[in-house]
Amino acid sequence: MAKKPKINYFCTDCGTEAVVWMGRCPGCQNYGTMVEGLDKKVKKNTNRQIAPMRSEIQVLKDIPKHEENRMHTSMGEFNLVVGGGLVRGSLTLLGGEPGIGKSTLLLQVAAEFAQSGKKVLYVSGEESPYQVKLRAERLQVSTADLLFFAETDVDVIVDEVKRMQPDFLIIDSIQTVYLEAIQSAPGSVTQIRECTAQFMRLAKQLNVTIFLVGHVTKDGAIAGPKILEHMVDTVLYFEGEQQNSFRILRTVKNRFGSTNEIGVFDMRAEGLVEVTNPSELFLEKRDQNYSGICVCATLEGTRPLLIEIQSLLSPTYFGNPRRTSTGVEHNRLALILAVLEKRAGILLQNQDVFLKVVAGMRIDDPAADLAIATCIASGNLERAIPLGVVMIGEVGLTGEIRRVTRLEERVSECLKLGFKQVFVPKGISKQLAKHSEVIEVATIRDALSTLDLIRK
């Protein structure tokens, strides 16, 4: 009689195992993440396992330094996000919503590498060779030197990679591949973790650059255990709205470059086209000025971007006014509204406040505080901010405008795009003080009074 398989419970976020179900994971402390599954006993298959790396203890300063050799593409936005090019032997995870363009982006990159003489292998567990060929023809990319492999068994993929020794490998996607030695379905916590570990060893031992495509959950996080993001060298998120043609490639983790970098692309019929000047994309050219609109100079990684923020205020008909924000954290909006009421004397408790960052952008930079406060004050009085005004500064709880990092680069971007007035915190350098367009303000009340946005 066959032995009944043992039932265990696994956390979908961190992979913690338990013999009984628990409402709260003891590992990551998250609620409702424990799911039922069979006991995942891994059968050792010595014939197909990648041999472990053997190393010896060395003095760090005696390790020879090798010249960094990166793989570049013709897309400057892509090169910027990955830190100046792809590092050989690196493992990169690309996540994004279904249909956002992950496979399209990687197919364009793969075709370009193949055309430049590099050996590229595209492994797909979701699409047939015919489907990928149709997409390549639609994108008008060269597929003469691009190798395709429709396979989901990781052991078979590893054998082919060891035989072919490619320079660039794409796995589309990590949720569809599996290890036969693990008794669980593809996409499970254990399968994702162990498959990623196999590809990580493969990348380091064979010095092959590997891209893993990852699905995301309804919360926007990459599906699978959180340890997945710790195992890889680089984590990229491909963001955007289905109704909008613009896509944003964002770096969340990068061992070989700056984090929080973004690259902007335009999704067209012929594929993804890079947007070389994103600030012009995020700024709408208006013939008529409107109230409740302000421009801020934010920093995404190492790049200054000018982004438009819009607000709409309307009288509330309920006891609790609504506070709705898109692209700005709700708690941050509540803090700025409290400062406006307490320090600037603007009554907002009887107003519904709606705040939006254009083009689907998300702003975490504190330097956007002053622009958020200014556009709300403008919407409250229905008095437009003059065209050509940019607000830069963090708003403190006492109403003071605090200095922000890399102010010179932000101001330089504003002046380059032709803005006439740039409001900045007090205490700027002598170099910035030479520009007549730069206006220093000490408090939120000073800034709003200069723009005549406070009732007298």
C-alpha positions, 0 to 999 in steps of 0.5 A: 500500500502506497504511503500517504503523502504528508501535508505541510503548510508553506508561506507564499511570501518567505517560504517558511514551512509548518506542520499545522496551519497558522493565520500568521506566518512565524517567519515574515509575520504576514497574515493569511500567507500560509497555504497547504501543500505536499511535503516537498522532499527533494530527490537527489539526482547526482547525474544532472545536478550542477557541481557545487562551486569549490573555493579557497580562503583568500585575502581580499586585497590580493584578489586580482581585479578584472576589467568590468566587461558589460553587454550594451544595447542601443537603448540608452534607457535600458543601459541606464537602468541596469547600471550601464550595461549587463554584467557577465555572469549576472542573474536578473529578475524582471517582473511586471503585470501581464501584457505590460511588455516584459517578453517584448522588451527581452525579445528586442534585447535578445535579438540585438545581442544575437545580431551583434555576434553573441550567442543568445538562447531564449527559453519559453515555457509559455509560448510556442516557437510559432507564437514567438516568431510571429511576435518577432516579425511584428517587432521587425527584429532579426531572428537569424541568429536567435536560438529558441527553446520551448522547454519547462524542465530545468534539468533539460535546460541546464544540460542544453546551456552547458552544451551550448555555452550561450552568452545570454539566456532568457527564462520566460518565465520562472513560474512555469519551469520546474525541477522533476526532483521536487514533488510540487507543481510549477510555480509553488514556493519550493519550485521557484526557490530551487529553480532560481538557485539552479540558474544562479549557480549556472550563471556564476559557474558558466559566466552566462548572463541570465534574465528571469521573467517573473509574474506579479501578484495582485498586490504588485509584488513578484509572485513567489517567496521574498527570498527570490529577490535576495538570490538574484543580482538585479530586480527590475519592475516593468510598470505602466497602465494598460490604457497608456502606451508609456512604460517605466522600467524601474530598478529595485535592486542592483548589485552592479549599479544605482538603485531606483533608476528608471527608464521610460519607453513608448509601446508602439506597434513596432515594439518598445521605443525609448523616450530620451527626454522623459521630463517633456513626456510628463509635462503637458503643453497647455495653451490655457492655465488651470488651477490646481496644477504644479510642477515639481523636480523629483529625482529618480535614481541619478536622473532629475525629472520634472513631473506635473502634479494635479489636485482637485478640491470640492465641497464635501457633503459628508461628515468625513471629507475624502482624501484620494491620491494616485501616485502619492502615499495616502499618509504623506498627503494627510501630513501635508494637508495638516501642515497647510491647515495648521501653518498656512491657515488654509481650511480644508476640513470641509473639502474633498481632496483628490491628488494625482501624479500624471502619466502613472508615475509614483513619487516617493521623493520628499522634494515633491512636498512643496509642489503637492502643497502648492497645487492643493492651495491653488485648487482651494482658491481656484487660482492658477499658478503661473506657467514656468514655475517649479517647486522644490523642497521638503515640507517639515511639520513646523511649516519650514521648507527643508533642503533636498539632495542634489539641488543643483542638478534639479535646478539645472534640469528646470532651467534647461527646459525653460522654466522662469521661476524655481522655488527652492529652500533657503541656504543655497550655494553661491553658484545657484544664487547667481541665477535670477530664476531661483527664488529662496523660501523659508516656510510654506507660508512664504512660498504661498504668499509669493504666489498669492495663494493665501487669502488675505 
